[in-house]
Each structure stands twice: as structure tokens, then as C-alpha cells.
């Protein structure tokens, strides 16, 4: 874990616990919060816009489900415009059509580098 901040709020301002008691109380509150937390692993990836023809949509959806990348938006215009989030290490296979599934990507544009869910 990295970049963690824990805030413990006290509603009683007394000193009955003493310094050691306060440290134990804050530590226990922090441990309970971490035990109940949901951890999400993030990796570096890209938000990419791709353009495909209408007859390629099912191939892209199938490839997305098999390759663990996320389709975040689809717009049906003259061609289909799809926004995907894909891991950095899978981008070249996807955009260069090096997969076993023949993809008909007309063009693509990398919108941003970002952390994505693994």
C-alpha cells in the first residue's frame, strides 16, 4: 500500500486515556478500518479512443472480455467510436492487431495515460 492517510476523530477531549492509551486507541481504529477496507490494485494504462466499422463491434466486445480491458463508452455515429481503458503492456497488441482475433480498427487515439483497475 502507498499514499495512505488515516484520520481518527475524537469526540471526547479528556486525557483519561493518557498518551499510551491514545496511541493504542488510534492504532486500533486504524487496524479496524484497514481490516474492513476493500483493496483495489491499480496499474498504469491508457484511455484510448478507437474507431471501428459497425461489423466489428462484436469482435471488439469479445476481445475486450478475453483480454481484460474495459469499454467505458460507445457512440454509434458514421463509424463506431469506443473509449477503452487498457493496460500499458497490452496496448501494442491491441492497436497493431497482433491478436489471434482479427480486429478491424480504422484508427485510434491515446487520450491519456492513467491508473486503471487490474
N, CA, C and O atoms as a GROMACS GRO file, in nm:
protein
  472
    1UNK      N    1   0.085  -0.117   0.000
    1UNK     CA    2   0.000   0.000   0.000
    1UNK      C    3   0.089   0.123   0.000
    1UNK      O    4   0.200   0.122   0.053
    2UNK      N    5   0.038   0.228  -0.060
    2UNK     CA    6   0.110   0.354  -0.060
    2UNK      C    7   0.011   0.469  -0.059
    2UNK      O    8  -0.106   0.452  -0.091
    3UNK      N    9   0.060   0.584  -0.021
    3UNK     CA   10  -0.022   0.706  -0.018
    3UNK      C   11  -0.147   0.688   0.068
    3UNK      O   12  -0.258   0.718   0.023
    4UNK      N   13  -0.128   0.641   0.189
    4UNK     CA   14  -0.239   0.615   0.280
    4UNK      C   15  -0.246   0.728   0.383
    4UNK      O   16  -0.144   0.770   0.437
    5UNK      N   17  -0.366   0.774   0.410
    5UNK     CA   18  -0.390   0.874   0.513
    5UNK      C   19  -0.502   0.822   0.601
    5UNK      O   20  -0.606   0.780   0.551
    6UNK      N   21  -0.481   0.824   0.732
    6UNK     CA   22  -0.583   0.781   0.826
    6UNK      C   23  -0.616   0.899   0.915
    6UNK      O   24  -0.527   0.964   0.970
    7UNK      N   25  -0.746   0.928   0.930
    7UNK     CA   26  -0.791   1.035   1.016
    7UNK      C   27  -0.880   0.972   1.124
    7UNK      O   28  -0.979   0.906   1.092
    8UNK      N   29  -0.844   0.993   1.249
    8UNK     CA   30  -0.925   0.944   1.361
    8UNK      C   31  -0.978   1.067   1.433
    8UNK      O   32  -0.901   1.154   1.474
    9UNK      N   33  -1.109   1.074   1.449
    9UNK     CA   34  -1.171   1.189   1.515
    9UNK      C   35  -1.210   1.151   1.658
    9UNK      O   36  -1.275   1.049   1.681
   10UNK      N   37  -1.170   1.235   1.751
   10UNK     CA   38  -1.207   1.215   1.892
   10UNK      C   39  -1.319   1.311   1.926
   10UNK      O   40  -1.311   1.430   1.895
   11UNK      N   41  -1.422   1.261   1.990
   11UNK     CA   42  -1.532   1.347   2.032
   11UNK      C   43  -1.523   1.384   2.180
   11UNK      O   44  -1.596   1.472   2.228
   12UNK      N   45  -1.435   1.317   2.250
   12UNK     CA   46  -1.414   1.347   2.392
   12UNK      C   47  -1.273   1.402   2.405
   12UNK      O   48  -1.178   1.337   2.362
   13UNK      N   49  -1.257   1.518   2.463
   13UNK     CA   50  -1.129   1.585   2.469
   13UNK      C   51  -1.050   1.560   2.595
   13UNK      O   52  -0.949   1.626   2.618
   14UNK      N   53  -1.094   1.468   2.677
   14UNK     CA   54  -1.026   1.445   2.804
   14UNK      C   55  -0.893   1.375   2.788
   14UNK      O   56  -0.855   1.334   2.678
   15UNK      N   57  -0.823   1.362   2.897
   15UNK     CA   58  -0.691   1.298   2.899
   15UNK      C   59  -0.693   1.169   2.980
   15UNK      O   60  -0.588   1.124   3.027
   16UNK      N   61  -0.811   1.110   2.996
   16UNK     CA   62  -0.822   0.990   3.079
   16UNK      C   63  -0.742   0.873   3.024
   16UNK      O   64  -0.693   0.790   3.101
   17UNK      N   65  -0.728   0.863   2.895
   17UNK     CA   66  -0.654   0.751   2.836
   17UNK      C   67  -0.503   0.766   2.851
   17UNK      O   68  -0.431   0.667   2.851
   18UNK      N   69  -0.457   0.887   2.862
   18UNK     CA   70  -0.312   0.911   2.866
   18UNK      C   71  -0.253   0.897   2.727
   18UNK      O   72  -0.321   0.856   2.633
   19UNK      N   73  -0.126   0.931   2.715
   19UNK     CA   74  -0.060   0.927   2.584
   19UNK      C   75  -0.059   0.786   2.525
   19UNK      O   76  -0.092   0.768   2.408
   20UNK      N   77  -0.021   0.687   2.603
   20UNK     CA   78  -0.017   0.549   2.555
   20UNK      C   79  -0.154   0.497   2.516
   20UNK      O   80  -0.170   0.427   2.416
   21UNK      N   81  -0.255   0.533   2.596
   21UNK     CA   82  -0.392   0.490   2.566
   21UNK      C   83  -0.443   0.551   2.436
   21UNK      O   84  -0.512   0.484   2.359
   22UNK      N   85  -0.408   0.677   2.411
   22UNK     CA   86  -0.449   0.741   2.285
   22UNK      C   87  -0.384   0.673   2.165
   22UNK      O   88  -0.449   0.650   2.063
   23UNK      N   89  -0.257   0.641   2.176
   23UNK     CA   90  -0.187   0.573   2.067
   23UNK      C   91  -0.252   0.438   2.039
   23UNK      O   92  -0.274   0.402   1.924
   24UNK      N   93  -0.283   0.363   2.146
   24UNK     CA   94  -0.349   0.232   2.127
   24UNK      C   95  -0.487   0.249   2.065
   24UNK      O   96  -0.524   0.172   1.976
   25UNK      N   97  -0.563   0.348   2.110
   25UNK     CA   98  -0.697   0.370   2.056
   25UNK      C   99  -0.690   0.408   1.908
   25UNK      O  100  -0.768   0.356   1.827
   26UNK      N  101  -0.598   0.497   1.872
   26UNK     CA  102  -0.584   0.537   1.731
   26UNK      C  103  -0.535   0.421   1.646
   26UNK      O  104  -0.582   0.401   1.533
   27UNK      N  105  -0.442   0.344   1.699
   27UNK     CA  106  -0.390   0.228   1.626
   27UNK      C  107  -0.499   0.125   1.603
   27UNK      O  108  -0.509   0.068   1.494
   28UNK      N  109  -0.581   0.101   1.704
   28UNK     CA  110  -0.690   0.004   1.691
   28UNK      C  111  -0.792   0.051   1.588
   28UNK      O  112  -0.842  -0.028   1.508
   29UNK      N  113  -0.825   0.180   1.590
   29UNK     CA  114  -0.919   0.234   1.492
   29UNK      C  115  -0.864   0.220   1.350
   29UNK      O  116  -0.938   0.188   1.257
   30UNK      N  117  -0.736   0.243   1.335
   30UNK     CA  118  -0.672   0.230   1.204
   30UNK      C  119  -0.673   0.085   1.157
   30UNK      O  120  -0.706   0.058   1.042
   31UNK      N  121  -0.638  -0.009   1.245
   31UNK     CA  122  -0.638  -0.150   1.208
   31UNK      C  123  -0.778  -0.199   1.170
   31UNK      O  124  -0.793  -0.274   1.074
   32UNK      N  125  -0.879  -0.157   1.244
   32UNK     CA  126  -1.017  -0.198   1.211
   32UNK      C  127  -1.059  -0.143   1.075
   32UNK      O  128  -1.125  -0.211   0.997
   33UNK      N  129  -1.020  -0.018   1.047
   33UNK     CA  130  -1.053   0.041   0.916
   33UNK      C  131  -0.986  -0.036   0.803
   33UNK      O  132  -1.047  -0.061   0.700
   34UNK      N  133  -0.858  -0.073   0.822
   34UNK     CA  134  -0.787  -0.148   0.719
   34UNK      C  135  -0.841  -0.289   0.701
   34UNK      O  136  -0.844  -0.341   0.589
   35UNK      N  137  -0.885  -0.352   0.811
   35UNK     CA  138  -0.943  -0.486   0.801
   35UNK      C  139  -1.073  -0.484   0.721
   35UNK      O  140  -1.105  -0.582   0.653
   36UNK      N  141  -1.148  -0.375   0.727
   36UNK     CA  142  -1.276  -0.365   0.657
   36UNK      C  143  -1.265  -0.297   0.521
   36UNK      O  144  -1.365  -0.282   0.451
   37UNK      N  145  -1.145  -0.255   0.484
   37UNK     CA  146  -1.126  -0.183   0.358
   37UNK      C  147  -1.127  -0.279   0.240
   37UNK      O  148  -1.091  -0.396   0.253
   38UNK      N  149  -1.168  -0.228   0.126
   38UNK     CA  150  -1.161  -0.303   0.001
   38UNK      C  151  -1.039  -0.251  -0.075
   38UNK      O  152  -1.029  -0.132  -0.104
   39UNK      N  153  -0.946  -0.340  -0.106
   39UNK     CA  154  -0.824  -0.300  -0.174
   39UNK      C  155  -0.841  -0.319  -0.324
   39UNK      O  156  -0.893  -0.421  -0.370
   40UNK      N  157  -0.796  -0.220  -0.400
   40UNK     CA  158  -0.804  -0.224  -0.545
   40UNK      C  159  -0.663  -0.205  -0.599
   40UNK      O  160  -0.596  -0.106  -0.568
   41UNK      N  161  -0.619  -0.299  -0.680
   41UNK     CA  162  -0.487  -0.288  -0.739
   41UNK      C  163  -0.497  -0.208  -0.868
   41UNK      O  164  -0.581  -0.237  -0.953
   42UNK      N  165  -0.412  -0.109  -0.882
   42UNK     CA  166  -0.409  -0.023  -1.000
   42UNK      C  167  -0.279  -0.045  -1.076
   42UNK      O  168  -0.174  -0.071  -1.017
   43UNK      N  169  -0.288  -0.035  -1.208
   43UNK     CA  170  -0.170  -0.043  -1.293
   43UNK      C  171  -0.173   0.074  -1.390
   43UNK      O  172  -0.278   0.135  -1.412
   44UNK      N  173  -0.059   0.104  -1.448
   44UNK     CA  174  -0.053   0.212  -1.546
   44UNK      C  175  -0.112   0.162  -1.678
   44UNK      O  176  -0.080   0.054  -1.726
   45UNK      N  177  -0.199   0.243  -1.734
   45UNK     CA  178  -0.262   0.209  -1.860
   45UNK      C  179  -0.297   0.334  -1.937
   45UNK      O  180  -0.247   0.443  -1.909
   46UNK      N  181  -0.383   0.316  -2.034
   46UNK     CA  182  -0.422   0.427  -2.120
   46UNK      C  183  -0.573   0.430  -2.139
   46UNK      O  184  -0.641   0.327  -2.136
   47UNK      N  185  -0.622   0.550  -2.158
   47UNK     CA  186  -0.758   0.571  -2.205
   47UNK      C  187  -0.743   0.597  -2.354
   47UNK      O  188  -0.677   0.692  -2.395
   48UNK      N  189  -0.804   0.511  -2.436
   48UNK     CA  190  -0.785   0.515  -2.581
   48UNK      C  191  -0.920   0.524  -2.651
   48UNK      O  192  -1.015   0.457  -2.612
   49UNK      N  193  -0.927   0.607  -2.754
   49UNK     CA  194  -1.046   0.616  -2.838
   49UNK      C  195  -1.015   0.542  -2.968
   49UNK      O  196  -0.914   0.570  -3.033
   50UNK      N  197  -1.102   0.448  -3.003
   50UNK     CA  198  -1.083   0.375  -3.128
   50UNK      C  199  -1.205   0.395  -3.218
   50UNK      O  200  -1.317   0.417  -3.170
   51UNK      N  201  -1.182   0.387  -3.345
   51UNK     CA  202  -1.288   0.397  -3.444
   51UNK      C  203  -1.293   0.265  -3.519
   51UNK      O  204  -1.191   0.217  -3.568
   52UNK      N  205  -1.412   0.207  -3.528
   52UNK     CA  206  -1.431   0.081  -3.599
   52UNK      C  207  -1.556   0.091  -3.685
   52UNK      O  208  -1.638   0.181  -3.667
   53UNK      N  209  -1.568  -0.003  -3.778
   53UNK     CA  210  -1.691  -0.012  -3.857
   53UNK      C  211  -1.793  -0.093  -3.778
   53UNK      O  212  -1.759  -0.165  -3.684
   54UNK      N  213  -1.918  -0.081  -3.819
   54UNK     CA  214  -2.027  -0.146  -3.745
   54UNK      C  215  -2.013  -0.298  -3.739
   54UNK      O  216  -2.052  -0.359  -3.640
   55UNK      N  217  -1.958  -0.359  -3.842
   55UNK     CA  218  -1.948  -0.505  -3.842
   55UNK      C  219  -1.839  -0.559  -3.748
   55UNK      O  220  -1.825  -0.680  -3.733
   56UNK      N  221  -1.762  -0.469  -3.686
   56UNK     CA  222  -1.654  -0.512  -3.596
   56UNK      C  223  -1.689  -0.504  -3.448
   56UNK      O  224  -1.607  -0.542  -3.365
   57UNK      N  225  -1.805  -0.455  -3.414
   57UNK     CA  226  -1.837  -0.429  -3.274
   57UNK      C  227  -1.835  -0.555  -3.188
   57UNK      O  228  -1.783  -0.553  -3.076
   58UNK      N  229  -1.889  -0.664  -3.238
   58UNK     CA  230  -1.892  -0.787  -3.157
   58UNK      C  231  -1.753  -0.844  -3.137
   58UNK      O  232  -1.723  -0.901  -3.032
   59UNK      N  233  -1.666  -0.831  -3.238
   59UNK     CA  234  -1.528  -0.877  -3.223
   59UNK      C  235  -1.456  -0.797  -3.115
   59UNK      O  236  -1.382  -0.854  -3.034
   60UNK      N  237  -1.477  -0.667  -3.113
   60UNK     CA  238  -1.413  -0.581  -3.012
   60UNK      C  239  -1.464  -0.617  -2.873
   60UNK      O  240  -1.386  -0.628  -2.779
   61UNK      N  241  -1.596  -0.635  -2.859
   61UNK     CA  242  -1.652  -0.672  -2.729
   61UNK      C  243  -1.597  -0.806  -2.681
   61UNK      O  244  -1.564  -0.822  -2.564
   62UNK      N  245  -1.588  -0.901  -2.772
   62UNK     CA  246  -1.534  -1.033  -2.737
   62UNK      C  247  -1.387  -1.021  -2.696
   62UNK      O  248  -1.346  -1.078  -2.595
   63UNK      N  249  -1.310  -0.949  -2.774
   63UNK     CA  250  -1.168  -0.929  -2.744
   63UNK      C  251  -1.152  -0.860  -2.608
   63UNK      O  252  -1.063  -0.895  -2.530
   64UNK      N  253  -1.237  -0.762  -2.580
   64UNK     CA  254  -1.231  -0.692  -2.451
   64UNK      C  255  -1.254  -0.788  -2.335
   64UNK      O  256  -1.184  -0.782  -2.234
   65UNK      N  257  -1.352  -0.876  -2.349
   65UNK     CA  258  -1.381  -0.970  -2.240
   65UNK      C  259  -1.268  -1.071  -2.222
   65UNK      O  260  -1.241  -1.112  -2.109
   66UNK      N  261  -1.203  -1.112  -2.329
   66UNK     CA  262  -1.093  -1.209  -2.320
   66UNK      C  263  -0.961  -1.145  -2.277
   66UNK      O  264  -0.877  -1.212  -2.218
   67UNK      N  265  -0.943  -1.018  -2.306
   67UNK     CA  266  -0.815  -0.951  -2.281
   67UNK      C  267  -0.817  -0.862  -2.157
   67UNK      O  268  -0.718  -0.794  -2.128
   68UNK      N  269  -0.927  -0.863  -2.085
   68UNK     CA  270  -0.938  -0.786  -1.961
   68UNK      C  271  -0.911  -0.637  -1.978
   68UNK      O  272  -0.837  -0.577  -1.900
   69UNK      N  273  -0.971  -0.579  -2.079
   69UNK     CA  274  -0.972  -0.433  -2.082
   69UNK      C  275  -1.116  -0.387  -2.083
   69UNK      O  276  -1.207  -0.461  -2.120
   70UNK      N  277  -1.136  -0.264  -2.042
   70UNK     CA  278  -1.269  -0.214  -2.012
   70UNK      C  279  -1.316  -0.117  -2.120
   70UNK      O  280  -1.247  -0.021  -2.154
   71UNK      N  281  -1.435  -0.143  -2.172
   71UNK     CA  282  -1.500  -0.049  -2.262
   71UNK      C  283  -1.581   0.047  -2.175
   71UNK      O  284  -1.670   0.004  -2.102
   72UNK      N  285  -1.549   0.176  -2.182
   72UNK     CA  286  -1.616   0.273  -2.095
   72UNK      C  287  -1.724   0.352  -2.167
   72UNK      O  288  -1.813   0.408  -2.102
   73UNK      N  289  -1.718   0.359  -2.300
   73UNK     CA  290  -1.819   0.435  -2.374
   73UNK      C  291  -1.823   0.388  -2.518
   73UNK      O  292  -1.720   0.355  -2.577
   74UNK      N  293  -1.943   0.384  -2.575
   74UNK     CA  294  -1.961   0.352  -2.717
   74UNK      C  295  -2.056   0.455  -2.776
   74UNK      O  296  -2.163   0.481  -2.722
   75UNK      N  297  -2.015   0.515  -2.889
   75UNK     CA  298  -2.102   0.607  -2.962
   75UNK      C  299  -2.120   0.555  -3.103
   75UNK      O  300  -2.023   0.524  -3.173
   76UNK      N  301  -2.245   0.545  -3.144
   76UNK     CA  302  -2.278   0.495  -3.276
   76UNK      C  303  -2.300   0.614  -3.369
   76UNK      O  304  -2.407   0.674  -3.372
   77UNK      N  305  -2.197   0.646  -3.445
   77UNK     CA  306  -2.202   0.758  -3.539
   77UNK      C  307  -2.181   0.701  -3.679
   77UNK      O  308  -2.224   0.590  -3.708
   78UNK      N  309  -2.115   0.777  -3.768
   78UNK     CA  310  -2.084   0.724  -3.902
   78UNK      C  311  -2.006   0.594  -3.888
   78UNK      O  312  -2.036   0.495  -3.955
   79UNK      N  313  -1.905   0.595  -3.803
   79UNK     CA  314  -1.836   0.475  -3.757
   79UNK      C  315  -1.859   0.468  -3.607
   79UNK      O  316  -1.904   0.566  -3.546
   80UNK      N  317  -1.830   0.356  -3.547
   80UNK     CA  318  -1.847   0.342  -3.403
   80UNK      C  319  -1.722   0.396  -3.335
   80UNK      O  320  -1.610   0.360  -3.372
   81UNK      N  321  -1.741   0.483  -3.236
   81UNK     CA  322  -1.632   0.537  -3.157
   81UNK      C  323  -1.641   0.475  -3.018
   81UNK      O  324  -1.743   0.485  -2.950
   82UNK      N  325  -1.533   0.412  -2.977
   82UNK     CA  326  -1.530   0.341  -2.849
   82UNK      C  327  -1.417   0.396  -2.764
   82UNK      O  328  -1.305   0.415  -2.812
   83UNK      N  329  -1.446   0.420  -2.636
   83UNK     CA  330  -1.343   0.457  -2.540
   83UNK      C  331  -1.313   0.332  -2.457
   83UNK      O  332  -1.403   0.270  -2.400
   84UNK      N  333  -1.184   0.297  -2.450
   84UNK     CA  334  -1.143   0.181  -2.372
   84UNK      C  335  -1.034   0.221  -2.275
   84UNK      O  336  -0.961   0.318  -2.297
   85UNK      N  337  -1.023   0.145  -2.167
   85UNK     CA  338  -0.912   0.156  -2.073
   85UNK      C  339  -0.834   0.026  -2.084
   85UNK      O  340  -0.889  -0.082  -2.062
   86UNK      N  341  -0.707   0.038  -2.118
   86UNK     CA  342  -0.627  -0.081  -2.147
   86UNK      C  343  -0.490  -0.068  -2.080
   86UNK      O  344  -0.434   0.041  -2.071
   87UNK      N  345  -0.438  -0.180  -2.032
   87UNK     CA  346  -0.307  -0.182  -1.967
   87UNK      C  347  -0.199  -0.143  -2.066
   87UNK      O  348  -0.208  -0.172  -2.185
   88UNK      N  349  -0.097  -0.078  -2.014
   88UNK     CA  350   0.013  -0.030  -2.098
   88UNK      C  351   0.076  -0.144  -2.178
   88UNK      O  352   0.108  -0.126  -2.295
   89UNK      N  353   0.095  -0.260  -2.115
   89UNK     CA  354   0.161  -0.372  -2.182
   89UNK      C  355   0.074  -0.440  -2.289
   89UNK      O  356   0.126  -0.519  -2.368
   90UNK      N  357  -0.055  -0.411  -2.293
   90UNK     CA  358  -0.144  -0.473  -2.392
   90UNK      C  359  -0.178  -0.380  -2.507
   90UNK      O  360  -0.240  -0.422  -2.605
   91UNK      N  361  -0.139  -0.253  -2.496
   91UNK     CA  362  -0.178  -0.155  -2.597
   91UNK      C  363  -0.124  -0.189  -2.735
   91UNK      O  364  -0.198  -0.181  -2.833
   92UNK      N  365   0.003  -0.226  -2.746
   92UNK     CA  366   0.060  -0.255  -2.878
   92UNK      C  367  -0.006  -0.374  -2.946
   92UNK      O  368  -0.033  -0.369  -3.066
   93UNK      N  369  -0.032  -0.480  -2.870
   93UNK     CA  370  -0.101  -0.595  -2.929
   93UNK      C  371  -0.238  -0.555  -2.982
   93UNK      O  372  -0.280  -0.598  -3.090
   94UNK      N  373  -0.306  -0.472  -2.905
   94UNK     CA  374  -0.441  -0.430  -2.942
   94UNK      C  375  -0.439  -0.341  -3.066
   94UNK      O  376  -0.512  -0.366  -3.162
   95UNK      N  377  -0.358  -0.236  -3.063
   95UNK     CA  378  -0.360  -0.138  -3.173
   95UNK      C  379  -0.288  -0.186  -3.298
   95UNK      O  380  -0.322  -0.143  -3.408
   96UNK      N  381  -0.190  -0.276  -3.284
   96UNK     CA  382  -0.121  -0.330  -3.402
   96UNK      C  383  -0.187  -0.455  -3.456
   96UNK      O  384  -0.139  -0.516  -3.552
   97UNK      N  385  -0.297  -0.492  -3.393
   97UNK     CA  386  -0.375  -0.608  -3.437
   97UNK      C  387  -0.289  -0.735  -3.436
   97UNK      O  388  -0.293  -0.815  -3.529
   98UNK      N  389  -0.212  -0.753  -3.328
   98UNK     CA  390  -0.129  -0.872  -3.314
   98UNK      C  391  -0.202  -0.985  -3.244
   98UNK      O  392  -0.142  -1.087  -3.210
   99UNK      N  393  -0.330  -0.968  -3.223
   99UNK     CA  394  -0.406  -1.071  -3.150
   99UNK      C  395  -0.445  -1.184  -3.244
   99UNK      O  396  -0.434  -1.174  -3.366
  100UNK      N  397  -0.492  -1.292  -3.183
  100UNK     CA  398  -0.540  -1.406  -3.261
  100UNK      C  399  -0.676  -1.376  -3.323
  100UNK      O  400  -0.718  -1.442  -3.418
  101UNK      N  401  -0.743  -1.277  -3.269
  101UNK     CA  402  -0.874  -1.236  -3.322
  101UNK      C  403  -0.850  -1.119  -3.416
  101UNK      O  404  -0.796  -1.017  -3.374
  102UNK      N  405  -0.888  -1.130  -3.544
  102UNK     CA  406  -0.863  -1.018  -3.637
  102UNK      C  407  -0.954  -0.899  -3.606
  102UNK      O  408  -1.076  -0.907  -3.619
  103UNK      N  409  -0.892  -0.789  -3.564
  103UNK     CA  410  -0.968  -0.668  -3.531
  103UNK      C  411  -0.954  -0.569  -3.646
  103UNK      O  412  -0.846  -0.554  -3.704
  104UNK      N  413  -1.062  -0.501  -3.678
  104UNK     CA  414  -1.060  -0.403  -3.786
  104UNK      C  415  -1.069  -0.263  -3.727
  104UNK      O  416  -1.173  -0.197  -3.735
  105UNK      N  417  -0.959  -0.217  -3.668
  105UNK     CA  418  -0.955  -0.083  -3.610
  105UNK      C  419  -0.919   0.014  -3.721
  105UNK      O  420  -0.813   0.003  -3.782
  106UNK      N  421  -1.007   0.112  -3.746
  106UNK     CA  422  -0.981   0.211  -3.851
  106UNK      C  423  -0.871   0.307  -3.808
  106UNK      O  424  -0.780   0.336  -3.885
  107UNK      N  425  -0.881   0.357  -3.685
  107UNK     CA  426  -0.777   0.441  -3.628
  107UNK      C  427  -0.798   0.445  -3.478
  107UNK      O  428  -0.901   0.401  -3.426
  108UNK      N  429  -0.698   0.497  -3.408
  108UNK     CA  430  -0.707   0.511  -3.263
  108UNK      C  431  -0.632   0.635  -3.219
  108UNK      O  432  -0.544   0.685  -3.290
  109UNK      N  433  -0.667   0.682  -3.101
  109UNK     CA  434  -0.602   0.800  -3.042
  109UNK      C  435  -0.588   0.776  -2.893
  109UNK      O  436  -0.686   0.746  -2.824
  110UNK      N  437  -0.465   0.789  -2.842
  110UNK     CA  438  -0.443   0.776  -2.697
  110UNK      C  439  -0.485   0.908  -2.634
  110UNK      O  440  -0.426   1.012  -2.662
  111UNK      N  441  -0.587   0.903  -2.549
  111UNK     CA  442  -0.640   1.023  -2.485
  111UNK      C  443  -0.560   1.064  -2.363
  111UNK      O  444  -0.532   1.182  -2.343
  112UNK      N  445  -0.522   0.964  -2.280
  112UNK     CA  446  -0.443   0.996  -2.162
  112UNK      C  447  -0.384   0.870  -2.102
  112UNK      O  448  -0.436   0.759  -2.120
  113UNK      N  449  -0.273   0.889  -2.030
  113UNK     CA  450  -0.217   0.781  -1.950
  113UNK      C  451  -0.281   0.793  -1.813
  113UNK      O  452  -0.293   0.903  -1.760
  114UNK      N  453  -0.320   0.681  -1.756
  114UNK     CA  454  -0.388   0.685  -1.626
  114UNK      C  455  -0.373   0.553  -1.554
  114UNK      O  456  -0.336   0.451  -1.613
  115UNK      N  457  -0.402   0.555  -1.424
  115UNK     CA  458  -0.408   0.431  -1.348
  115UNK      C  459  -0.542   0.366  -1.372
  115UNK      O  460  -0.646   0.431  -1.366
  116UNK      N  461  -0.539   0.236  -1.401
  116UNK     CA  462  -0.663   0.162  -1.424
  116UNK      C  463  -0.666   0.042  -1.331
  116UNK      O  464  -0.563   0.000  -1.279
  117UNK      N  465  -0.785  -0.014  -1.310
  117UNK     CA  466  -0.800  -0.133  -1.227
  117UNK      C  467  -0.736  -0.251  -1.297
  117UNK      O  468  -0.746  -0.265  -1.419
  118UNK      N  469  -0.670  -0.334  -1.220
  118UNK     CA  470  -0.608  -0.455  -1.277
  118UNK      C  471  -0.716  -0.555  -1.309
  118UNK      O  472  -0.687  -0.663  -1.359
   0.00000   0.00000   0.00000
